[in-house]
Structures are given as C-alpha cells and as structure tokens.
Amino acid sequence: MRGTTFGSPTPAAGKRSGQGDWASIWFAKLAHFHRINQPEHWQFTEQHVIEFLRSKLKSGMPAWKRVKIVDGLIEYRNRVRQSQAPRLEPIRAKLQEIALREQYPDDGGTIEEIAGKVDPHDPDIIQQMQRTLHLQRKQLNTEKAYLKWVRRFIRKRCLKTASDFAAIGPADVESFLTDLAVDGDVAQSTQEQAFYSLLFLFEHVLKRDLGTINAIRSSKTKRIPTVMSPAEVSRVLDQLSGIYLLIAQLLYGCGMRISERLRLRVKDIRFDLMQIEIHASKGNKSRLVPLPQQLLEPLRRLVKSREVLHEKDLDSGEASVWLPHALSRKYPAAHRAFQWQFLFAAAKFSRGPRSGCESFEVGTVVGTLRVP
C-alpha cells in the first residue's frame, strides 16, 4: 500500500501533521476574540465557538472555511485538552450542510435530497460515514466498497457506536489489515481498498490522524494481464447480436466502463460531432470519446426506437427520469424531455439507489437500472 500504510512520509501525511499547528492557531484566535488573558487555563464552550463563527460569517467567510475552524478546535480539544468537551461535532455537521447548500445554491431541496438519505437503523458511525461520502459526492460503487469494509471492521472489533472508536487506534487497523493478508489471503488491491476505507473513516468522519500502519502486506503473485487479440475480440462479437452486440461494441470501441454505458443519456450521443459525452465517470470526471463510424447507424436506430418507447410512456403519464443536482428544480419539465432519458432503457421501473425514488421510465430490453 501507499502513504501511511507502511510508514513512508507523504504530502498527505505532512498535511495531517500540520493540522495540530492550525488547531493551536485557531484556539489562539478564539481566545483573542473573547479577550482571554490566560488561554491555557480557559475552558471554552460551544457558545464561545458559535459567537466566534458568527463573527467570521459577518466578515464574509464561506461555510467551508468555518468548517475548517471547527475541525481545528476539535483537534485542539482532542489532542491538547484530551477531552470530549465542548461538543463541537453538531456544529460541524450543521456547517457542512450549509457548505453543501453554498456549493449548490440553485438546489431548493432538503439536505437529504442534496446529500442522499441514510438508513436510520444503521449504527451511528455507519450513518456518519455514509453522510460524509454523500457530502463529498463519492461514486456509488466507492460508497458501497468503503461501507462494506467499515462494517466488516466493526464486526471484527465488536463495535456498536461511534463512541466505541475512542479506544480504537492504529494497532487495531494494523491487526485487521494483517489478518486480511495472512488469514484472508486477499489480493494487494483488496487490502489497499480496506485500508483506504478505514483511512477515510478516521480522517473525514472521526477527524483523527490514523498514523503509521505497518501491516503485513498482501503478497499474492502478480499475474500478467490477459489481453484479447483482435481475432479473439472478433470471435466474441460474432456470437452477439442486437442490442447486446451494440453494447459490446461501445465498451470495446470507445473504451467505456460498464457504469459509464449505463449512465449514457440520449443527449450524450453527438451525431453532429461524431462524439460521445461521458459524464460523472471515475473521480467525477467527464470526457469525450470518438463515435466509431460503424456504430453510427446502429445508434441512430436505437435512438429512434427509444423515442417511440418514450412517446408511449408520455401518453401513459409514466415518463420520468432522475436528474443530477438541481436540474429537476431549475428545469421542472426536463425529467420528461427525451434528450435527458437514459439511452439503454430498463426492463421495468427502477428505484434510485440513494434517493429511494420510484416510478422512473419503463424500458424494454436491457435489465439495467435507470438511475445510476
């Protein structure tokens, strides 16, 4: 693994070590604001912090910077005072919501609609983890993987609530990762995924420095990747037909991921430019890929058949599709517009994996979720 896993210094680790300095600086600023002569003996409270933050709001400081102030004061409280008082976590959570609204000012929905819903029956640490992942706009697959490993760590260590993590440190994480390598015989990439899941938990949810982890590294033998020759690809494609052939040709000819193909909308096929737009890919990035000449007519036929299906759904009053961010409020009719519909329709109505919303547009042939 990279970074803190085996104790090698990294820029990220250096940044974390600098947080202690900023913690002291923000505490000094807080004490100066309240005109405290001997701050080392001063027991500051939640109200002291709120008044300080209000002064920063009046001066025009954005919410995300005020979150950093609270982060620093929590770090100072934990590291220097070695105490759980004052309780600043609720203040930080509220500021994070405000920061999210500032980031998406046109979205008039509730904070759950913006950041996604969490299951109230989950342990509190899982709810906090999921909400943080939502706030940082992590991909759904990343969220699932991170939560899976945190749940597994919780079961292994017999933890129930966020307060139980007060006694959990680098040695526990190191032991967990070592067990994966020794007893689980997992691949290096699997062990790394587990590490980064726990690193995210400590840094972004618990707001603690995980420190140096000297776990035994998974040592499964690296194998030469299997690459199909052009002749082998042709033989595979010869066994496919119809919509499945078109899907395979898109994946191979355009270098798409399966998740990117699932999220293609009608508007993303730019016949005029011979390009395909790919949005919200890994790392929340977008890119353009060339539209292969041999797929031009098959895609045109697919779009025409998709339009026929959409017209039927409009007539029955069932045409609707999930839209990202605030588009559904900024353009109230866009969810019914043909250009926003997913190119590959689902076989039935689908439920949004985060929003839980139902009644998305009915499809015909490919059993994929309509909502990514």
N, C-alpha and C positions, 0 to 999 in steps of 0.2 A: 504493500500500500504506500501511498504518498503522504506527504505532510506530517502531521503529528503522530502518525501510526507507529513509526519506529524511531521517533525522537529527532529526526533531522529538522533543522530550522527552516522555516518557510516564511514568505512575506505575510501569509495569513497568521502564522503563529506570532510573528513580530507585532502585528497589529493588535492581536489579543493582549499581548503583554503590555502594550501601551494603554490599554483601557484603564488599568489601575491609575496611571498618571492623570488621565482625564477625569476619573472618578474623584480624585482629590481636588482637582481644579474646580469641578462643578460644586463640590461641597464647600470649597472656599468662597466661591461666588455666592452660593446660597447664604452662607454665614455673613458675608459682607452686605448682602441685600437686607438682611434683618439686623445689621449693626451689632453683631455678636463680637465681643472683645476676646473671649477665650473659647474659640470654636471647638477645641479638642474636648472640652467638658460639656458641650452643648448637646442636649437631646432634642434633635429636631423632630417635627411631627408631620403628618400628612398635610395639615393645614398650612404649615410653613412652606411646603413644596408647592402646594396649589397656588398660594399667593405669589411665589416666585415665578411660576409658569404663566400666571396671568399677566405679570409684568412683561414677560417675553412675548406673549400674544399681542399686547398693546403696541409693542415695538415692531410688530410685523413678522416675527419669527414663525416659519411654517411648522405644521404639526410634526413632520418627520424629524425636525431638529429638536423639538421639545421631547420627542420620544427618546432621543439620544441623551438628553439631560437626565431623564428619569432612569435610563439604563445606567448612567454613570453613578447616580445616587444609590441605586440598588447595589451596584458593585461596591461602592464605598461602605454601605451598610453591612454587606455580607463579609467583605474582606477585612475592613478596619474595625468596625464595631462588632463584627461577628454576632450579629443579631438578626432577627426576623422583623423587628420593629424599626421604623414605621412600615405599615403595609402599603407599598407603593405599586404593587402589581396591578390592582384595579385601575389606578390612574394611568399606568402604561397601556392597559388594554383599551381604555376609552380613547386615549390619544392615538392609538393605532387605528381605531375606527375613523377618527376624524381625519387622519392622514390618508386613509383609503378614499374617503369622500373628496378630499382635496385632489387626489390623483385622478379621480373620475368624477369631475364636477357636474357632468351632464346626466349622471345616473340618479334618478329620483327614487330608487328602490330602497328597501330596508337594508341594513348592514348584512343580514343573512342572504339577501338576494344578490348583493355585490360579492360577498366573500364566500358564499356557499353555506349550506346547512351542515350541522354536525348532529350525531346521534346522541341524545341526552342520556341514553342508557350506558354509553361507553364510560370507562374510567375517566376522571377529570384530566389526567395527563394526556390521554388519547384525544380528548376533545380540544385541549390546548394545542396539541401538535397539529391536529387536522385544521384548526382555525388558522394557525400560523402558516401552514402550507397553502391554504386558500388565499390568505392575505398577500403572500408572495407570488401568487399566480403560478404555482408549480403545476406541471403537467399531471394529468390524472394518473398515468402509469407510475410516475415518480411518487405521487402521494400514496398510492397503494403499496408500493415496494417499501417506502420508508415506514409506513404504519405497520406493515407486516413484521418488520424487524423489531420495532419498538414493542409491539405486542409480545413477540417471542422473548425479548429481553425481560419484560415484566413478568411473564410466566416463569422464566428460568430463575429469577431472583425473588419470586413470591411477593411482588409489589402490588399495591392496590390503588394508592393515591399519589398525587404529586408530592405530598409531604414526605412520603417514604423515600424519595430520591435524595433527601438531605444526607442520608448515610451512604449514598452510592457515589463512588469515585472512579478514578482511572483504573484501579486494580480490578474492579468488578467488570468494567468494559474489556480490559485486557484478558481476563479469565474467560469471558464469554466468547471473544474472538478466537482465543486459543482453542477452546473446545470445538469451535466450528472447523478449525483446520485439522485437529488431531482426531477427534471422535466423529465429526461430521464428514471429514474428507471432502470438503467443498472446494470448488474452484477458486482461484485467486480473485476473480471478478465478483464472485458471490460474497467472499469475505470482505472485499472492499465496499460492496454495497451495504453490508451490515454496518461496517464502520462509519460510513458517511451518514447513514440513517441516525445512528446514535450521536454522531458529531453535530448534526442538525438539531437534534433534541436538546443537547447540552447548551449549544451556542445561542439558538434562536428561541427556545421555549423556556429552558431553565435559566438562561442567561449566566452560564458558568463556563469557565475555561476547563476543557476536558483534560488538558495537559498532555504529557507524552505517554503514548501507548506502545509498549514493547511486546506485543503479542507475537506468538509464533506464526510465521507467515505460511499460508497455504502453498504447498509446493507441488501441486499437480503438474505433470509434464505438459509443456506447451506442444500443441499439435499443429502441423501445417494446415492452414485453412483449405477447405475443399472448394475449389472453383470449377464451375462447369464450363466446358468448352462450348464454342458457338454451335457445334454439331449437336452436343447434348441438349443445349437450350432449344434448338430447333425440334428435336425429337419430343421434348416435353410439350412444347407449344402445339405440336401436331396432334397431341392427344386431347387438346381442349377445343371448345367451340363456343360460339355465342358470347354471352356476357362474361363468362369466365376466361375466355381467350383474351378479350379486351382488357380485363383486369390484369392478367399476367403480362400482357404486352406493355401496359402502363408501368407496372412495377419494374420490369426489366429495361424497357426502352428509355424511361425517364428517371430511373434511379430513385423511385419513391419508396418510402416506408409504407407498410400496410396502413398504419394510423393516418398517414397523410392522404392516402387514397380514400379512406373512409370519410375524411373531412372535406373532400372536394365538393364545391358548390357549382351550380350551373355557370355563374358569373366568372368562375376561375378559369374556364376554358376560353382562351383568347384566340379565336379562329383568325381574326384580322391580323394579329401579330405572330401567329404560329407559336404561341407560348402558353404555358400552363402556370398559373399562380398557385403557390403552396404557402399557406398561412399557418401560424401557430404550430410550427414544427418544433423539433427538439430545441430546448433553450428559448422557446417562444420567439423563434426567428421566422422570417419569411424569405422566399426566394422565387426565382423564375427558372423554369426548365423548358427546353425546346419541345414543341409538339411534333412528334415524328410524322412525316408525310403520310406513311402508310396507315396511321391511325386517324387521319383527318375525316374520312367518310364514315368509319365506324362510330366515331364520337358524334358526328352530326346526326346520325341515325338514332343514337342513344338520346341525344338532347331532344329530338323530335318526339320520340316515344315517351320521354319523361314529361314533356309538355302536355301530351294527351292525358297522361295519368293525373297531372296537376289540375287540368281543367275538370276532370271528374271529381277530384277532391274539393275543388272550389264549388262545384254545383251541389255537393252534398254538405258543404259547410264545414268540412274537416281539414281543409288545407291550412297548415301552420307549421312553422319550423323554429327551432331555437336560434336566437341571435346573440352574438357576443356583446359584452359590456352594456352600454346604454342605447344601443341601436333600436331596440324594441320600443323605447320611450321617445327617442328623438324622431323616429320614423314609425309611427304606430301601425301603418299598413304593410311595413316591409316583410313581416313574418309570413305574409300571404303572397308576396311577389315571387314570380317564377325564378328570377335570377338568383334569389337567395336560397332556393331549395337545394338540398343535397343531391348531387348528380346520381349517386347509386342509392336507389330507394330501398327502404327496409321492407321486410315481408309483412310487417304488422306495426301497430302503434308502438312507440318506444317511450321509455321513461328516462328522463335526464338523470345521469348518474350522480350529479351533485345537487341539482335543484329539486329533483323528485317530481318535476312537472310531467304530465302525461299529455295525450292527445296530439302527438306530432304526426306529421303527414304519413299516410299509409303508402307503402311501396309495393313492389310486385315480386321481384325475382331474387334479390340478394339479401340474405338474412343478416344484415348489419344494423347496428344501432344508428338511428337517425341523428342522435345527439352525441357528439364526440365527448 
